Amino acid sequence: MCGTCFTDAAKPWVRGAASRHVAVSLFLFVLQSVGISLSGVMAPGALTAVTVSHGSRAARSGAVVALGHGVVEFPLMVALYYGFGALLEVPAARAAIGAAGGLVLLWMGVGMIRGREQSGDWENPSAQSPLLAGIVLTAANPYFFIWWVTVGATLLMRSVAFGLAGFVLFGVLHWLCDLGWLSFLSALAFKGSQFFGHAFQRGVFLVSGVFLLLMGGRFLYDAASAIWL
């Protein structure tokens, strides 16, 4: 009887210890997710270049680019949750995404360079719209998918240990990292444009356009290497 009483008395303590353990584990996972997500978000890429270019005209364009990025990223998270990642590990699929992405980047880069003298009136719709640019550049970036089927998938699996709420929390936190960084870049570019004037804007368009051309060439080279080498 006394043993039963002791067990009953210990149950609240055990439950409390388990809750504290889950809370600590979740906190550490959040720190890990934010740190790794930021390292990926802050890496220079085509999305960075386009955000800076749009930011030189509108301070809040980074948030719109991030929204376009999320249009592709959130469905991809759900797809990975249900096992879609295996398809993206096929070399032919990666090569196809890389080839398409390379062509898109070349197209956008040329349009950005040619339109730099017309106050940013670029020649293609995806360059003119930060939302569309975020969607196109995300969907056309093979390294975005590679990150998600490797690093991102690992974090996603760990988030599932905390249930559906953990999965949702991870997805939201990761996108907030995108939102914060891209918003910071666009605001910084806008301040620079205001201070240095139109010459700064033209310079941003030129540098960003050249960067997109280089990235496009790299995507095409990697796609060709995956097929023929």
N, C-alpha and C positions, 0 to 999 in steps of 0.2 A: 504493500500500500504506500509506504514511504517512498519507495523507488518510483512508483507511478506519480506521486505528488512532485518528486524532484524533476521528473521528465516533463511534466506539464508546466512546471515553473520555468524550466529552461527554454521552452519553445519560443517565447517572445524574444529572448536574447539571441537565439539561433536565427530567427527570422530577421532580427535587426542587423546581425552581423552579415547575413547574406545580402541584405539590401545595401549595406555600406559597401560591400565588395563589388556589387553590380554598379553602384554609383561611381566608385573609383575607377573601375574598368571602363565605364562609359566616358568618364572625363579624360582618361588617358587616350582612349580611341579618338575622341574629338580633337585633342591636341595633335595626335599623329595625322589625322585626316587633313586638318587645316594646314599643317606644316608641309605635308607632301603635296597637297593640292596647290598651295602657293608656289612651290618650287616648279611645278609644271606650268602654272598660269603665267609666271613671271619670265619664263624662258622666251626670248625673242622669236617671233614668227610672223607669218603673214597677217594674222589677226592683229598683232601689235602694230604693224605698219599701217594697216587700214584704220585702226582706231586713232592713231596719232594724226593721220591725214584728215579724218572727219573731225577730230577734236580741234584742229586748227581753225575750223569754221564754227563749231558749236560745242560748248563746254560739256554738255550732257550727252553727247553722241556715244560715249563709251558705254553708257547704260543701255542704249538701244542696241549696240553691237552685242553686248552680253545677252540681251534678250533673244536676239537671233541665234546666238551660240546655244542658248538653252533650248531653243526649238528643236535642235538636233540632239543635244546632249541628254535631256531628260528621257525621251523615248529610247535612246540607246541604253541608258541605265536599266530601264524596265526590260528591254530585250536581253541584256546580259543576265539579268535576274532569272530569266526563263531559258537560259542556255544558248542564246544566239551567238555568243562569243566564238564558238567553234568554227562558224563560217568565216569569220574575219581572220582566223589563223591560217586559212588556205592561201598559199603564195599567189595564186592566180587572182584571187579577190583583192589582195593588197596591191598587186601590180595594176589592176584595172582602176582602183581608186586613185593610185598614185599618178597614172597616166592622165586620167580625167582632171585630177587636181592640178597637175602641171600645166595643162592647157588653159584651165581657168585662170591660174595665176599669171600666165603670160598675157592673156587677154586683158586682165584687169590692170597689170603693170603698164602695158602699152597705152591703154586708155588714160591712166592716171598721168603718165608723162606727157602725152599729147595734149591733155586738157589743163595742164598746170597754169597756162597763160590766160585761161578764160575764167579766172576766179573760181576754179574748182568745178566748172561745169563739165564733168567727165563724160566720156562717150558711151559708157555702158551702164545700164540700170543698176546692176549690183554694186557698182562703185558709187552711184549717186545716193543710194539708200543704205544707211548704216544697218538697218534691220536685215535687208537682203544680203548685204555683205557678210554679216555675222553668220547667216544660214549657209551661204554658198561656200565661204572659206572654211567653215567647220566641216561641212559634208565632203569637201574636196581635199581634206588634209589626211593622208594615210597615217601620219604619225599620231594624229589625234586618236584614231582607232587602235593603233598599236599600243598607245598608252593605256587605253581603256581595257584592252583584252589582257594586259599584263598587270601593271601597277593598279589601275582602277578596279579591275576585277578582284584583286586581292583585298583591297579596302572594302569593296562591296560585300564580299563574303564575310568579312569580319563584322560588318554592320548588321548582317542578318542574324548574328548571334544575339542581338538585342531586340529581335523581332521586327515587325513591319515598321514600328516607330524608329528603330535604329537605321533602317534602310532609308526612310524618308528624311531623317535628320542628316544623314551623310550626304544625300543628294542635294539638299538645300544648302548645307554648309559649303559644299564644293562649288556650287553655282554662285554663292555669295562671295567666294574668293575671286571668281571670274569678274563679278560685278564690281567689286571694290577696286581691283587692279585696273581694269579697263576704264572705269570712271576716273580714277586718278590720272591715268595717261592722257585721256581726252581733256581733262581740266588743265593739266600741265601744258599741253600743246596749245590750248586756247589762250592761256596766259602769255605764252611765248609769241603767239600770233598778234595779240593785242599790243605787246610791247615793241616788237620788231616790225610789225606791219605786214604788208602784202608780200614783201620779199621773203619773209620767213615762211609764209604759207607756200609760196612757189618752191622754196627749197625743200620743205617737208614733202610736198607732192613728188618732187624729183627723186629724193632719197628713198621714199617709200615705194615709188614705182620701180626703181632699180632693184630694191630689195625683193619685191614681188617677182621680178624677172629672174633673179638669182635663185629664189626659192622654187619657182616654176621649173627652171632648168634642173635643179637638184631632184625634184619629184620625178621628172621624166627620166633622168639618168638612173635613179634607183629603180623605177618601174622596168626600164629596159634591162637592167642588170638582173632583176629577179626572173626575167623571162629567158634571157639568152646566156647568162653567165652561170 
